[in-house]
């Protein structure tokens, strides 16, 4: 050891840690999956609202159309709830 050269003990290794890129790729994969689920949720909700609006406009009986639109929206919400429960069960394994 020399007084003019610093010691290398406290410095990090010259080779980077190999697990770092794997962690980043896993993070990106999780983000992609989350964005995909969000897009599917928005699409499901948009289809339900669109069908509800079309039924309200296209059918002559407002009460029947409102009932059918409500049933459609409930079906969409039930679909979302089942998907969330299924995802929770699979993520717990």
N, C-alpha and C positions, 0 to 999 in steps of 0.2 A: 504494500500500500504506500502511496506517495502523498505528500502534503499538497501537491499541485493537482492531483487527479482525484475526483470525488469517488467515493465508494459506490459499487453497483448493488449493494445489498438492499437498499431501500427503493431502488428503481424497479419498475415492472419489467417483466420478461420482454424480449424482443419479438417473440411470437405471440400473436393475439390469441385470446381464448376461443376455442372452436365452437363452444356452445352458444355464443352470442348471435351468429347469423341464424341458427336454428330457432332461437327465441324470437327473433324479429320475424321470421317467416311464419311462426305459429301465431304471433300477434296479428300479422296481416291476414292470415287465413280466418282467424276469429272475427276480424273486422269485416271481411268480405261476407262471411256467413251472416253476421248481424245486419249488414246492409241489405242482403238478399231477403232476410225475414221481414225487415221493415218495408221493403218494396212490395213483397207479397201481401203483407197486412194492408198497406195502402190500396193495393189493387183490389183486394177482397172487399174492402170497405167502399171503394169507388163503384164497383160493380153492384153492390147491394143498394147504394143510394141511387145509381142510375136506373136500375130496374124499378125501384120504388117510384121514382119520378115518372118514368115511362108509363107505369101502370096507372098512376094518378091522372096523367094527361090523356092516355089513350082509351080508357074505359069510361063508359057512360055513367055507371053507378058509382058515385063518390064513396059511399060507405063500403061497398064491396072492394073497391080499389084500395081504400085505406087499410082494410083488413088484410088483403093480399100483400100490400107493401110492408105492413107490420110483420107478417109472417116471414117475408123475405129477409127483412132486417134482423129478425130474431135468429133465423137460420145462419146468417153471416156471423153474428155474434157468438152463437153456439160453436160454430166452426173454429173461430179464433180461440175460444176458451179451451176446446178440446186439443187444439194444436199446442197451446201453452202447457197444458197438463202433460201431454205426451213428451214434449221437449224437456220438461222438468224431470220426468221419470228417467229419460235417457241420459240426461246430464248428471244425474246422481250415481249412475253406475260406474 
